[in-house]
Amino acid sequence: MCLGFVALGLLLPLAFPSAPFAPYRDAVSRAIGDPHTLDLDAARLVSGITGASIAGKWTLHWALVRFGVRERYRWAWRATLAGLNTWFVVDSTSSLLGGAWANVVMINGLPLALVLPLAWRLRESCTRDPEVAQPAERSVSRAAIASGVLGVGSGIAIAFAIDTPIFDAWWQGLSSAQFGGGAVPSSVHALVRYFAGPIGGSTAGQCVMLCFVARYAIAARSGWAWRWSAISVLVWALADSAWSVSARGAFNVALVNLPAASLLLAPLAWAGARQRAARA
């Protein structure tokens, strides 16, 4: 299930115009008031950002299941539920407040319906206590948790504050890149607001799971923890950047992807360097 959602996220800009998404596109068109907007580069940009955020989150879900839940760690089971529920609450609340009801009605129930029954069956199997934390890893674990907390905050800001001055530079970048420096059309503004919930919710969910991994697995010097946490960040950052550049959204790479990825990857790279030094 996790890998299926990773694939969906990576291919979302290609899947969005397809027939299975027609009811959802119709709902988006009605909400933003201009069907033509869905043919603009802005729509490809937003769908690319959304899909990359989904792919990054579900990559980390997969790693938690593969390396944590499969080993019956209680914390890993809780982490994947925390990531799923954080995404759902942030995404759904933002979507309902912004009039994006189709996100909740047509999209958000699917991951819950597919994943929660599996997680429920595993609840009695995941009883194993976490590995003993290594005192030497306390600093790097705390640094990774701190970057994850900032990531959660950024996801919440995207979901609920995309219309505020916090994101003025991003809107100016969109204006310069795609509208000749003029005003961003109201339909494009509404489109971005429509997808702010999925983007922010996925970002917050992924970073909640990063905090769990840092607290329990990186602290215990588990080899997979820093590696797959970093891979999940790179899946998001590289896919997001690729779709952004293809949709005349290089400003998004400079303003969001590079600083956010650097913030999240720095403590993970530190953890990897410490583990290599310890093995040497």
Stockholm file with secondary structure:
# STOCKHOLM 1.0

chainA/1-280         MCLGFVALGLLLPLAFPSAPFAPYRDAVSRAIGDPHTLDLDAARLVSGITGASIAGKWTLHWALVRFGVRERYRWAWRATLAGLNTWFVVDSTSSLLGGAWANVVMINGLPLALVLPLAWRLRESCTRDPEVAQPAERSVSRAAIASGVLGVGSGIAIAFAIDTPIFDAWWQGLSSAQFGGGAVPSSVHALVRYFAGPIGGSTAGQCVMLCFVARYAIAARSGWAWRWSAISVLVWALADSAWSVSARGAFNVALVNLPAASLLLAPLAWAGARQRAARA
#=GR chainA/1-280 SS CHHHHHHHHHHHHHHTTSGGGHHHHHHHHHHHTCGGGGGSHHHHHHHHHHHHHHHHHHHHHHHIIIIIITTTBHHHHHHHHHHHHHHHHHHHHHHHHTTCHHIIIIIIHHHHHHHHHHHHHHTTTCCBCCCCCCGGGHHHHHHHHHHHHHHHHHHHHHHHHTTSGGGHHHHHHHHHHHSTTSCCCHHHHHHHHHHHHHHHHHHHHHHHHHHHHIIIIITTTCHHHHHHHHHHHHHHHHHHHHHHHHTTCHHHIIIIIHHHHHHHHHHHHHHHHHHHHHHC
#=GC SS_cons         CHHHHHHHHHHHHHHTTSGGGHHHHHHHHHHHTCGGGGGSHHHHHHHHHHHHHHHHHHHHHHHIIIIIITTTBHHHHHHHHHHHHHHHHHHHHHHHHTTCHHIIIIIIHHHHHHHHHHHHHHTTTCCBCCCCCCGGGHHHHHHHHHHHHHHHHHHHHHHHHTTSGGGHHHHHHHHHHHSTTSCCCHHHHHHHHHHHHHHHHHHHHHHHHHHHHIIIIITTTCHHHHHHHHHHHHHHHHHHHHHHHHTTCHHHIIIIIHHHHHHHHHHHHHHHHHHHHHHC
//
